[in-house]
Amino acid sequence: MEKKVLIFVTVLLTLQLGIAIPQPPGGGGPPRWDRERVETVIIGKFAEELDLSPQQAEKFFPRFKQFRRDAEGNRDAQHASREMLDRISHGAGGDQAEVPRLLDEQQQLVAKLAELRRVFLADVSNYLTPQQVSRCALLMEDIPRRMRELVDQQRGSGPPERGRPGRRMQRD
């Protein structure tokens, strides 16, 4: 039964998400970690951990993919706002009103992401068990860390170090 569900989920995801197996340039070496591959790994993890029935999977994955798209747009906006704050913090312009505006924007984006998550979990609670919903909530919190570890492992490097480029907090 479990094997049938995994086969069903794989077929469903391939058809609904249009997932293609990434091929490295030239056909040799390890596959690159592009968005589709990351999405596939995340979905595979959810399928495995939540132990979804075929009917649950059919409802869950399209909603989960939509949530991920919405959340990614939110994270992109947060990233752009953080970059502006970083530039200002290193003396690259910005006026007196810019920093409070960016800080307000950051708070609004964090609140919007929390609301997206709340709405998604409320929606899936209509057809998942309380145990599956709680496991889903925990996985959603843990996914960013797991994905960083997976990508770092694939690249052959260890976990990111403090003070890595792009996250500098140096004093001149």
C-alpha positions as CSV (number, residue, x, y, z in Angstrom):
1,M,0.0,0.0,0.0
2,E,2.8,2.5,1.0
3,K,4.6,1.8,-2.3
4,K,1.4,2.4,-4.3
5,V,1.0,5.8,-2.6
6,L,4.6,6.8,-3.3
7,I,4.1,5.8,-7.0
8,F,0.9,7.7,-7.1
9,V,2.4,10.8,-5.5
10,T,5.4,10.7,-7.9
11,V,3.1,10.4,-11.0
12,L,0.8,13.1,-9.6
13,L,3.6,15.5,-9.0
14,T,5.2,14.9,-12.3
15,L,2.0,15.7,-14.1
16,Q,0.8,18.6,-12.0
17,L,4.1,20.3,-11.3
18,G,5.8,19.7,-14.7
19,I,8.9,18.5,-12.9
20,A,11.8,17.6,-15.1
21,I,14.9,15.8,-13.9
22,P,17.7,18.4,-14.1
23,Q,20.6,17.5,-16.3
24,P,24.0,19.1,-15.9
25,P,25.6,20.8,-18.9
26,G,27.5,18.3,-20.9
27,G,25.7,15.4,-19.4
28,G,28.4,14.6,-16.8
29,G,28.8,15.4,-13.1
30,P,26.3,15.8,-10.4
31,P,22.9,17.4,-11.2
32,R,22.5,21.1,-10.4
33,W,20.2,22.3,-7.6
34,D,17.7,24.4,-9.5
35,R,14.2,25.4,-8.3
36,E,12.5,22.3,-9.7
37,R,14.9,20.0,-7.9
38,V,14.6,21.8,-4.6
39,E,10.8,21.8,-5.0
40,T,10.9,18.0,-5.8
41,V,13.0,17.3,-2.6
42,I,10.7,19.4,-0.5
43,I,7.6,17.7,-1.9
44,G,9.2,14.3,-1.5
45,K,10.0,15.1,2.2
46,F,6.4,16.2,2.8
47,A,5.0,13.1,1.1
48,E,7.2,10.8,3.2
49,E,6.7,12.5,6.5
50,L,3.0,13.1,6.2
51,D,2.1,9.6,5.0
52,L,-0.7,11.0,2.7
53,S,-3.3,8.9,1.2
54,P,-3.7,9.3,-2.6
55,Q,-6.8,11.4,-2.1
56,Q,-5.1,13.6,0.5
57,A,-2.0,14.0,-1.8
58,E,-4.3,15.0,-4.7
59,K,-5.7,17.9,-2.6
60,F,-2.5,18.7,-0.6
61,F,0.2,19.2,-3.3
62,P,-1.5,21.8,-5.5
63,R,-2.3,23.9,-2.4
64,F,1.2,23.4,-1.1
65,K,2.7,24.5,-4.4
66,Q,0.5,27.6,-4.4
67,F,1.5,28.4,-0.8
68,R,5.2,28.0,-1.7
69,R,4.8,30.4,-4.7
70,D,3.1,33.0,-2.5
71,A,5.7,32.6,0.3
72,E,8.5,32.8,-2.2
73,G,7.2,36.1,-3.5
74,N,7.0,37.3,0.1
75,R,10.6,36.2,0.8
76,D,11.8,37.9,-2.4
77,A,10.3,41.2,-1.1
78,Q,11.9,40.6,2.3
79,H,15.2,40.0,0.7
80,A,15.0,43.2,-1.4
81,S,14.1,45.2,1.7
82,R,17.0,43.6,3.7
83,E,19.4,44.5,0.8
84,M,18.3,48.1,1.0
85,L,18.8,48.2,4.7
86,D,22.3,46.6,4.2
87,R,23.3,49.3,1.7
88,I,22.1,52.0,4.0
89,S,23.9,50.5,6.9
90,H,27.2,50.6,4.9
91,G,26.7,54.3,4.0
92,A,25.2,53.9,0.5
93,G,22.6,56.6,0.8
94,G,19.1,56.6,2.2
95,D,17.3,59.5,3.8
96,Q,15.8,60.0,7.3
97,A,12.5,58.4,6.4
98,E,13.9,55.4,4.4
99,V,15.0,53.2,7.3
100,P,11.7,53.4,9.3
101,R,9.8,52.7,6.1
102,L,11.9,49.7,5.4
103,L,11.6,48.4,8.9
104,D,7.8,48.8,8.7
105,E,7.8,46.9,5.4
106,Q,9.9,44.1,7.0
107,Q,7.3,43.8,9.8
108,Q,4.4,43.7,7.4
109,L,6.1,41.1,5.2
110,V,6.8,38.9,8.2
111,A,3.1,39.2,9.3
112,K,1.9,38.4,5.8
113,L,4.0,35.3,5.7
114,A,2.6,34.2,9.0
115,E,-0.9,34.8,7.7
116,L,-0.2,32.8,4.5
117,R,1.0,29.9,6.7
118,R,-2.0,30.1,9.0
119,V,-4.5,30.1,6.1
120,F,-2.7,27.2,4.4
121,L,-2.7,25.1,7.6
122,A,-6.4,25.9,8.2
123,D,-7.2,24.9,4.6
124,V,-5.4,21.5,4.8
125,S,-6.9,20.8,8.2
126,N,-10.1,20.2,6.3
127,Y,-8.8,16.9,4.9
128,L,-5.6,16.0,6.9
129,T,-5.6,14.5,10.4
130,P,-4.6,16.7,13.3
131,Q,-1.3,14.7,13.5
132,Q,-0.6,15.4,9.8
133,V,-1.4,19.1,10.2
134,S,0.9,19.4,13.2
135,R,3.6,17.5,11.4
136,C,3.2,19.7,8.4
137,A,3.5,22.9,10.5
138,L,6.7,21.5,12.0
139,L,8.1,20.6,8.6
140,M,7.3,24.1,7.2
141,E,9.4,25.6,10.0
142,D,12.3,23.2,9.4
143,I,12.4,23.3,5.6
144,P,14.6,26.3,5.1
145,R,17.3,24.9,7.4
146,R,17.1,21.4,5.8
147,M,17.3,22.8,2.3
148,R,20.4,24.9,3.1
149,E,22.1,21.8,4.6
150,L,21.1,19.7,1.5
151,V,22.4,22.3,-0.9
152,D,25.6,22.7,1.1
153,Q,26.1,19.0,1.2
154,Q,25.5,18.7,-2.6
155,R,28.0,21.4,-3.2
156,G,30.5,19.6,-1.0
157,S,30.8,22.4,1.6
158,G,29.9,22.4,5.2
159,P,27.2,24.5,6.9
160,P,27.5,28.2,6.2
161,E,29.8,30.1,8.5
162,R,29.0,33.3,10.4
163,G,30.2,36.4,8.6
164,R,30.0,34.8,5.1
165,P,29.9,37.2,2.2
166,G,26.6,39.0,1.8
167,R,26.0,39.0,5.5
168,R,28.7,41.2,6.7
169,M,28.6,43.0,9.9
170,Q,32.1,44.5,10.0
171,R,33.2,47.6,11.7
172,D,35.5,49.9,9.9
